[in-house]
Amino acid sequence: VEYGSPNGWWIGQLDDIRLYSSVRAAAEIRADMRQHQLGPQPGLIAEWCFDEMEGQHTFDTSGNGRTGVLGAG
């Protein structure tokens, strides 16, 4: 059993995913986890909030233009 699943896949839901170019301390993550960054921030590569109500795209709110495509597979 890995990551709570017999196949090693994570089972759950994700919301407000941020990708940074460096490792962040736990205190930094806690301080920011309930706030949208909405625009360029030091080291922030992308932020996907998954607030779109339809369609298969999730838009990058970091200002870096990294639109995500949602789908199975």
N, C-alpha and C positions, 0 to 999 in steps of 0.2 A: 504494500500500500504506500503510495507516494502522494503527497499533496492532498490527502483526504479522499483519494479515489484509487480503486484497485489498478487502473490503467495509467496512473500518473497524470491524468488530466484534472484540471481544477474545475470543480463543480460549484457554480455560484453566479452572481451577477456583478458587473462592474459599472461604475459611474465615475465621471470626472477623472479621467486618466491623464497624467502628466508625465512627460518624458524629459529628463534632464541630461545634460552632457557630463555631469559629474555626480559623485556620490553625495548624498545629503544626509545630515545627522538626523536622528529621530526627533529631536526638538524642532528642527526646521520643518520637517514633514508635519508634525502635529500643529505647528503654528499656522501653516498654510492649508491644511486639509479641508477646511470648510469654507474656503474663499476661492472664488474664481479669479484667476490672474488677469484675464481679459487684456491681452496685449503683451508686447515684448518684455521679458524679464531676464536678468542675467542667468545664463545657463539653461533656460527653458527652450527645449527643442520643439515641443508640441504639447497642446492641451486639447483633449477631446471631452466635451461635456455631455454628449449624447442627449441634448435637449431637442433635437429635431423630432417632430411629431410624425413624419412620414418619409418615405424614400429609403435609399440604401447608402446614403452618404452621411458622415459625421464631420462637421467642420472644425478646423483647427482655430481655436480662439487665441493662440499665442501670437498671431500676426505673421507666422512663418509659412502659411499657405499649405500645410500638410493635411489635406482633406483625406479622411479615411473612407474606405468602401466596406460596408457591412454585408455579410452574407455567410451562408453555411459553407463549410469545407475548408 
